């Protein structure tokens, strides 16, 4: 790491100042969600966003937040997270967070490594129709973080304000926190932007933690360049664009959506999951808010296709221009569904990004043609190499995972698990075809010794396969299960009869 070159040495800037360069009456954010379905969506202009962030910054300064301090976030996808991030970064402090669906141990495994001085959270939220209570978890997290000066709680509803939070040490509701920044006459001091080197830390993200504790990764102002490059140059986002996001703090895509204010467009922040509330709910949102751009998980597309959740004749979708899918493999049938069932002239394409680079390295480009099952281009300025290429030749196989198994003598063999599509049969003929394909296209030396059927494969919350967890289970090793999105899948790998006599 010490050999990483310094970029723009001598230049001074502030990330938040760039995010808050627009201060006009253009709509910056529209906030809605599962909990707000029967309410009017809340709209925030760029002028109002600056004013709100200024209030947060004044309160943080009054309470002693300094350059290089860390502020953590553990909440659903809400506007308060964006205001807080802008305020924190304006001071030169560092912003990080954990997904709200993570349990307390997983959150503490991340936050205890960075010694935060403030925690921003919410009392409850609704996701996929289920209400998640947060205060009991926040209490445990606060007890595990002795460095905290204040726990700031955002009430999710008016009724939430009456909840007793006195048992959460050093806690207050956000309104009380904001009062700390006011002068005696009720005004708020002007926002000051600390001018900092280009390499000064702005964000901390975390690896998944499958090989031990999640590793904190520090990102500087380079994130502004990479994110704005992708958003403005390759997917053609402008001030007239309306971008849809369901990502809370903890996803890479939250950092992307929070950076949209640099471009000056409108962000529709959705709290919860809009995909399966009704057969047309998501398409209703597109028309209601005139959404032009959005990220759609490939898993949601699979479910849309499976359930027949398609736009109807009443839907215009005239505003929708770019629909990007990511999170896991975007399959050829996802492309067919998007262009045949959703909208023929939408620019639908796949992308790939990762925590380590705080952005996308393989991306769509609206100036280039789309080919089914392919990602269009590397992100501008990204040096991307393909080290392996495999073509799907088994339509009956939905997914697979191949891992090593060891015996007491440390002899190794490869075990390949196949997850089949619904209605398909695991047979000796399928096993033979798989073996022949591996022998012909790879090498007999990489031959799986055993090929087995599995009902499910574990994925993390990003939709990525967790091979290392499967490997540890079949080898009877302890492993970290806190980031598994579908933990019930792990039952398929304990005490598999075919693996017991090795």
C-alpha positions, 0 to 999 in steps of 0.5 A: 500500500505504501507504493500507491502513487499520490494523485494531484499532489498539492491540490486542495478540495472538499468532497462535500463542497462539490456535492453541494455546488447547486443551491437552487430550487431544482428538486434534489431528492424525492423521499418515499417508501413502503412506510410512506405508500399512503402519504405524499412523497417528500420533495427537497430542493437543492437549496433546502438540501444545503440548508439541512446539511448546514444545520447538521454540520453546525451541530457536529462542530458544536459537539466536537467533530473534527477532521479524521473523526469517524461517523457511522450510519446504521439505518434504512434508505433515508434523506437524513443519511445524505444530509449527515454525510455531507455535513460530516465530510464538509468538516473533514471527518470520515463517513461509513456505514453498515446495512440495516439488515445486518445483526448487531455482531456483524455491525460491531465487527465493522464499527469497532475497527474504526472507533466512531464518535457519532452513530446515526440510526433510525428507530424502525423501518419496513422492508418487503412488508416486514417491520424491523425494530432497531432500538434494541439492536442500537442499544447493544451496538452503542454499548459495544462502542465506547468511543461514541459521543452521541447516538442520533436517532431519526424517528421514522414516524411522528408516533416514534417520537414518543418512544423512550430511548433513555436506556440507549446511552448517549442517545437523542432524537435528531431534532434535539441534536440539530438544536445543538448547532443553533446560536442564541438567536436561533440562527445557524453558523455558515457552513465551512468546507475544510480544504483537504488533500485529494487523498484525504479519507472520505469514505470507509467501505468493508469487505464481506468478511467471509475470510475473517473480520470485514476489512475496512477500505479507505477511499479519498476524493478519487471516488468523486471522479470515478462515480461522476465519470460513470454517472455523467459520461457513460450513462448520460445523467444530466440535471434533467435526469431522475435517478431511482435508488433503493440502496441504504448506506452500506451498499456501494450503490448508496455512495453512487446515488449520494454523489448524484448531487454533483451532477445536479439531477433528482434522486428518488430515494425509496425506503424498503423494497418496491419490487414485489408489493404488487404486480405493477407497483415498480412500473407505477413508480416509474411513471409517477416520478418520471424516472429516467435512470435506475439500478435493478438487481438481476434477482429482481428481474428473475422474479419479475419474469417468473411472476409475470410482473410486467408493465400493462397498457396503462403504463407509459414508461416514456421517461425511462431511458437507462436501466442497469442491472447488477449485483449478480450475473445478468443472464441472457433471459434478463435482457430478453425480458427487459426489451420484450416485456418492459420497453423496447427502446430502453437502454438495458445493460449489465454492469459490475462494480466492487467495494474495493474500487468504490465504483463500477469497472465494467459498465454500460455506455449509451453510445454503444450497442448492447449484446445479450448476456454481455457487459458493454465496456470497461469504465473509462480509465479502468484497466480490466483483464479477463482471466477466464471465460466460460460459456453457459452450455447447460440450460438446465443448470441455474447455478453451480459452486465448486469447492475443495474437500480435504481428508485427514491426510490433506488429500484434496478433491473437487466437489461440484454442486449443481443447482437446477432450474425448476422442472429439470432433473439431475441425471447421469446424462447431465453429469456425463455432459458436464464432465465432457465439457470440463475435459474438452474446454478446460483440462482433465486435471481440473475435473470434479471428483464428485458432482452433486445436486443442491437445492440452493447456493448461499449468496451474500447480500450483494448477490455473490456466491459464497464458495468459501462458506460451502468449502468450510462447511463440507470440511467441518471448519468454523466460518462466518455466516453473518453476511449470508442473505439466504442462510437456510441454503447452508443446510444443503451442505452439512453432513452430505452422505456422498462426502462422508467417506473421503 
